[in-house]
Amino acid sequence: MSTGRAEIGRRGEDIACRYLIEKGHTILERNWRSGHLEVDIISLDREGLHFVEVKSRVAPFSAAPEESVGYVKQKRIIAAAERYIHSRKRIATVFELPDISFDVISIIFEGGRIGIEWFPGAYIPIHV
């Protein structure tokens, strides 16, 4: 990844964190990793635990940023979420597991403007 793309991604994640905090979230983790799996943001609010993928783009672009979170990416985030929950005794107890949401935040940089769109519950994990 080039420095330009990395910087855009970092800026997008900073903006997404501030946005979630304004919405009442507590940021628990940023860029949480377990092996080859990663979650951009893990946050907690009154509704539960959120695993958030942030997609940042500079206009013009060919497809909406949120559309790039396809099946394979979703599977990887779900696997990372499972590892995170099992590694955190304070969150995952036998008696009290918060609701879990898999969200996507789209950040668009266009000229001097920044567009942000949050998709809470963007996808639901399905175990087959």
N, C-alpha and C positions, 0 to 999 in steps of 0.2 A: 504494500500500500504506500502510495507516495505521501510526502509530508502534507501536501495540500488536502488530500482526502482525509488523512488522519486528523488534521486540524479542523476540518468541517465536521467530522464525526464527533470530535471532542467538544466543539462549540455547541453542536446539537444536543449532546448529552447534558451539558451545563444548563442549557435553556430548558430542557425537559425536566431536569431536577428542580429548577426554580419554579416551573409551572406546577409540578406535583406538590411541592411544599405549599404554594399558594392555595392549592385545593385541599390542604389539610393532611397531606401525607408526611410521614417520617421516612427519610431515606435510610434504609438499613445497610445497603451495599451498592457499590458502583463497580461495574466490570468484574463481577464475581466469577471466579473460574474454578473449575474442578476438572483437571486433565485437559482435554480438548474442548470441553463444554464451557459456555460463557453466557451470562445474563447481563445486559447493559445496566439495568436498574432494578433493584428489589426494594419495594416500599411497603409501608403498612399504613392503613387508615382505618376508620371505623367500619368499613365494609369488609376488610380483610387484608390478605397478603397479595401484592401485585408483582408479577414478573413482567418487566417492561422491555420491549425491544424498541430502540430508537433508530429511525431511518431518516437521515438528513440528505438533502439534495440542493444543488444550486440550479436555479432556472436558467435556461430551459432544460427540460429532461423529457425522456420518452414515455415513462410510466410513473404513476403516482408512487411515492416512496413506500406506502403501506402495502402495495401490491407485491413488493419483493419479499414479503414474509410468507413464503410458500410452505408446503407440506414438510419438506426436509428441514427447513429452518425451525418450524414449529416443533417437530419431533426432538430436535436438539435442545431447544429451550425447555421443553417439558422434561426431558431427561435431566437437564441441569437443575430444574426446579425440584425434582424428586431427590436428587443428591443434596441440595441445599436443605430441604425440609428434614431429611433424615440426619443431617449433620448438626442440626440446631435443636437441642433439647428444649430450649426455652420457647420455641415456636411449636414444635411437633410433639405433643404429648398424647398419650392414649386417650385422655379425657377431653382435650380441648385443642382442636385444630381449626384455625381460622378459615373462612372462605378464601378461596384462591382464584385469582383472576389473571389471565394472560392478555396483556395489553400491548398495543402498538402506539407509538407517538411518532407522527410525521412532522418533520421540520423542513421548511422550504425557505431558502435564502434567495430573495429576488430583488436585485438592486440593493437599496438600503432597507428594505422591509424584510420582516421575518414572519412567516406564517407557521402556526402550530395547530395541529389537529390531534386529538387524543381519541383512541378507539379502545375504550375499556371493554374487556371481555371479547377481544377481537377474534379469538378462537377458543374452542373447548377441547381439552384432551379427550381422545377416544381410545380406549384400550381394547384391542381386538385379540 
